[in-house]
Amino acid sequence: MFSINNWQQGKRWTNWANNIVSYPSTYHAPASIEAIQQIIKNMKKQQTLRVTGAAHSFSPVAMPEETALTLHNLRGLLSVDTKNLTATFYAGTYLYEIGPLLAEHQLALINMGDIQAQTLAGVIATGTHGTGVTLGSFSSMVTKWGFINGLGEYIEHERGTDDLSEALHVSIGLLGILVTVTIQVTPLYSLHYVSEKTNLEDALKNFQQTIRTHRHVEWFYFPGSDLIQVKKMDKVAPVEQNKWQRHLNEMNLQLVENGLFYVISELCKWQPRASSSVSKLSSKLVSEGVRTDLSYRMFPSPRSVKFTETEYAIPLQHFEACMEEIHAVLKKGKFTVHFPIECRTTKGEQGMLSPTQGEESAFLAFHMYKGMNETPYFDWVRVLMRKYNGRPHWGKVNDYDATNIRDYYPKFAAFNELRNEHDPNNIFVTSYFRRIFN
Ligand SMILES: Cc1cc2nc3c(=O)[nH]c(=O)nc-3n(C[C@H](O)[C@H](O)[C@H](O)COP(=O)(O)OP(=O)(O)OC[C@H]3O[C@@H](n4cnc5c(N)ncnc54)[C@H](O)[C@@H]3O)c2cc1C
């Protein structure tokens, strides 16, 4: 969880996974649009500024160098339009604040990922997604962006089919600081959740049908195991889970997905060769069950076991072949990894830097327990994902640089032109981005 107290002490900046550390000289926590404009106008030449959302990215996208800025003091719901089903928020609002705020108006987010610690600006900036082949990422929910560009100008831009909309879709803070955002919302709803263990071979055969039958489908593939966990969720009328049942369920999640998983992860760190057996055992211990609650309580899960992660979007039609190849390699126990691979789907999105590049996509997320060596595993994943036209998630470990960015993103030059227009002094271009834009 982002802590404003740590921020105010202003010594060391680190992300959630603790794999990125920096020592910015200046920390800002402005409380108005005018204050942000002033900070930009006072920037010295050659100095860079980065906004931190909740620092939940695994890549250095949020890493500040000289100047660090948080929108922690610019949070909350500004207005709702119940006729057009839109809501306008300050972009610094944390996702965990949004569900209850919208529920007061009988509204809800269309979709969410598997945690809710991030900020609205942060998830929009990187194209953070949940699962559902008919549904898009957080970026796709935006109908209007309010941002302050590198010249200190506050601009409101309504989504259209223009280039700026396509550039703002996933812009990783390169066009400006997102301050307000209007998003499409939906009437309040609940989700009926089913978790089951199933055989990989059968699940692969039924995959295309399953993802089109249920609103949300998520797989957890345990490296080397023939058994996978399939989670399915479908929209139902708003009903709430019994309070005691909810507490019991939260306790169970804490105990199994965090407590027990932490213990077995420590075991794997100590004895990496046990990873393969641990993975197979974990697949047998998957908790099956059914429950129903309001959507904003169903999407996120607590995640206190730390890891590093890389994730790729591949065109949906490659998913089965890709999983078969993954299984064939991991069955041999080639890598010491016990964390499951998380598989999700999204619709295609028109965004110059969207990893989906307009195609229905499968997202495959690969994790390694903190303190275990991820390099051989992630290197293998990178090569494999290239074979299936995979593009990395901006917020996760990635290999983006000046040599490959145009191959990944054919409209990169158009994005860069708009970036130059909105940030001619490169104040948002930290060293991570210099590697890509040079
Ligand atoms: C445990 C865990 C679970 C995760 N689950 C998912 C998941 O289910 N699905 C998924 O797709 N991703 C997931 N992620 C990745 C995460 O959602 C993204 O990396 C997201 O961008 C982090 O949001 P944040 O608010 O922490 O932003 P940060 O990581 O702090 O910043 C992300 C980017 O946004 C920029 N930014 C932040 N605020 C602004 C602003 N106001 N204006 C302009 N730019 C801004 C930053 O400079 C940076 O470039 C997960 C990460 C973790 C650690």
The ligand as a Gaussian input file, in Angstrom:
#p B3LYP/6-31G(d) Opt

LIG

0 1
 C        0.521000      -7.466000      -6.670000
 C        0.265000      -6.840000      -8.041000
 C       -0.861000      -7.237000      -8.765000
 C       -1.096000      -6.683000     -10.036000
 N       -2.203000      -7.092000     -10.727000
 C       -2.409000      -6.634000     -11.994000
 C       -3.538000      -7.073000     -12.757000
 O       -4.394000      -7.806000     -12.292000
 N       -3.630000      -6.653000     -14.053000
 C       -2.681000      -5.834000     -14.621000
 O       -2.801000      -5.508000     -15.808000
 N       -1.655000      -5.350000     -13.886000
 C       -1.500000      -5.728000     -12.599000
 N       -0.446000      -5.239000     -11.865000
 C        0.389000      -4.167000     -12.451000
 C       -0.137000      -2.791000     -12.049000
 O       -1.543000      -2.725000     -12.131000
 C        0.415000      -1.703000     -12.995000
 O        1.791000      -1.723000     -13.013000
 C       -0.132000      -0.316000     -12.616000
 O        0.328000       0.608000     -13.536000
 C        0.274000       0.109000     -11.211000
 O       -0.505000       1.219000     -10.814000
 P        0.061000       2.269000      -9.779000
 O       -1.053000       3.169000      -9.395000
 O        0.791000       1.583000      -8.707000
 O        1.043000       3.110000     -10.712000
 P        2.630000       3.193000     -10.717000
 O        3.192000       1.843000     -10.799000
 O        3.072000       4.046000      -9.593000
 O        2.829000       3.968000     -12.090000
 C        2.568000       3.342000     -13.316000
 C        2.794000       4.342000     -14.446000
 O        1.778000       5.341000     -14.389000
 C        2.370000       6.612000     -14.350000
 N        1.473000       7.482000     -13.598000
 C        1.046000       7.333000     -12.338000
 N        0.227000       8.345000     -12.015000
 C        0.143000       9.131000     -13.106000
 C       -0.544000      10.336000     -13.409000
 N       -1.309000      10.950000     -12.509000
 N       -0.403000      10.869000     -14.637000
 C        0.373000      10.285000     -15.568000
 N        1.063000       9.149000     -15.344000
 C        0.932000       8.583000     -14.120000
 C        3.697000       6.388000     -13.662000
 O        4.616000       7.446000     -13.892000
 C        4.118000       5.104000     -14.332000
 O        4.624000       5.338000     -15.612000
 C       -0.198000      -5.724000     -10.582000
 C        0.916000      -5.312000      -9.836000
 C        1.135000      -5.859000      -8.573000
 C        2.332000      -5.413000      -7.765000

